[in-house]
Amino acid sequence: MVARPALRRVAIPSSLRTSTTHLESRISRSSFSTTLQSRNNQSSKPNHSVPEYAIPDPARPTHFGFETVTEAEKRERVAGVFTSVAESYDRMNDLMSFGWHRVWKDHFVSSLNPGFTPLAAPGSSPFAPQHILDIAGGTGDIAFRMLHTAHVLNGNPDVRVTISDINPAMLSVGKQRSGSLPASQQAALSFLEANAEDLTQTKPLGANQVGYSPANGVPDESVDLYTVAFGIRNFSNIPAALREAYRVLKPGGVFACLEFSKADKYPLFNTIYKQWSFSGIPLIGQLVAGDRDSYQYLVESIEKFPSQEDFRDMIVDAGFVVGGKGYEDLTGGVAAIHKGMKPRRK
C-alpha cells in the first residue's frame, strides 16, 4: 500500500470531544471495558498522544441509532440487539442487503487474499505464517472464508484466525458452525470474548486459544491482518477501537473493514434504498423474526455511520496510511471496504 501524499485529519464530532475531567473516577470497571488503569499498566508513563475522544468514557454521549445515549448504555443495548438476532444473523443481513452481503464478503476476503503476502521482505516466502484477528466476527462468516482461501486456495496451512466478539451469544453460534469445517481449519481457529475498544482484556472460549488469557489479552504487534465486517458501526467508541487495531497490528499489518455506507452519489438509487431500509426492513424484521426494534436500530445505525471520506480520515487519524482514496464502494456505496496499513519501521 502506498501512503497518500496528503493525509487529511478527521473532523471529530463535538460529542467525542466532551471533557474527560476526572475521567479516571468515571471509567467503568467492567471486564471488557477499556479502563484508564489498563492503559496505564502498559507503560509507567501516561500516553499523552491518545486524544481524549479516543479514550472510552462510559458517561460520554454517543448515539444508539437516532437516540442519544452514553457509551456505557450503547454497549449494553447493542449487546441486547445481537443477543436477540444471533441465531438469525445471516437472515438479518439478507434482509438488509437483499442478499448482497454474501457477495460483498466474498469480494472482501478475495481482495485481502489471506495466506499470500506478495510484498514480503526480500528472501522471505510469500506463503509465510499469518495471524488474522477477525473482530465482531462471532458467527464466523469472514473467518471461515479466510481459512478456506488461505488453506485451500493458497495452500498455506500456517494461517490461523482468531474470532473476537464482545457478545458470547454470537461466539456460540460461530463455534457451533465451525464444526462443519475440515479438521485442519478447526485446529487453526480460536474464539475470544473481548471488547474491541480494549483488547488487553480478553476471555478465551475453549482451550485452543493461541496463548490468549484474561491476563495478557492481545499483545502489541502480534497480528498480521485485522478485519471487521458489519460490526464497527456498533462500537461505542470507534476512535478507541481503531487505535487498538493499530496497537495489535505488526508494522506492515493491514486494517480492513467492510461496512454499510453511503450511496449519496446516486440520489435516485439512494432515495429508493433508504425508503426500503426505513419502511421495509423493520416491518419484515417484525414479521420474520418478531423483533422490529432490533432491525429499526440496525437501519438507524447505518444512517448515523460516517461517510466514506470521514471514516477514511478517522483511520488515518489513528495512525494508518491508506492507498488511493482509501476505500472501495460496493453496489453504489451501499457498502464500502476500507483499508489502512500500519507503517513499517525504517
DAPEGI-V81194 format. One record per pair of residues at least 6 apart in sequence whose C-alpha atoms are under 6 Angstrom apart, sorted by sequence separation. I is the first residue (numbers start at 0). J is the second residue. If there is no record, write none. Layout:
BEGIN
i = {I	I}
j = {J	J}
END
This chain:
BEGIN
i = {39	61	62	119	149	150	284	285	329	61	262	284	328	60	61	117	193	327	60	61	116	192	327	59	63	115	192	281	284	326	58	59	115	191	202	326	114	191	201	57	191	200	281	57	190	281	201	200	199	189	198	199	321	189	198	320	319	320	319	319	222	223	136	221	222	223	137	161	163	165	219	220	221	222	130	132	135	136	159	160	161	162	163	164	165	219	220	221	224	228	128	129	130	131	132	133	134	135	159	161	163	164	165	220	223	224	225	226	227	228	229	26	128	130	133	226	228	26	138	137	137	138	139	114	138	16	113	137	15	114	114	196	196	195	261	262	262	261	262	232	260	261	260	259	260	242	259	260	258	258	257	257	256	256	255	255	85	254	254	82	253	253	252	251	252	251	250	251	130	131	133	250	251	130	131	132	133	134	250	129	131	133	135	31	31	33	70	53	54	53	80	64	64	64	9	8	9	8	2	2	3	2	1	0}
j = {45	67	68	125	155	156	290	291	335	68	269	291	335	68	69	125	201	335	69	70	125	201	336	69	73	125	202	291	294	336	69	70	126	202	213	337	126	203	213	70	204	213	294	71	204	295	216	216	216	207	216	217	339	208	217	339	339	340	340	341	247	248	162	247	248	249	164	188	190	192	246	247	248	249	158	160	163	164	187	188	189	190	191	192	193	247	248	249	252	256	157	158	159	160	161	162	163	164	188	190	192	193	194	249	252	253	254	255	256	257	258	56	158	160	163	256	258	57	169	169	170	172	173	149	173	52	149	173	52	153	155	239	240	240	306	331	332	332	333	304	332	333	333	333	334	317	334	335	334	335	335	336	336	337	337	338	169	338	339	168	339	340	340	340	341	341	341	342	222	223	225	342	343	223	224	225	226	227	343	223	225	227	230	193	194	197	235	238	239	239	293	296	299	300	312	312	313	316	320	321	322	322	322	322}
END
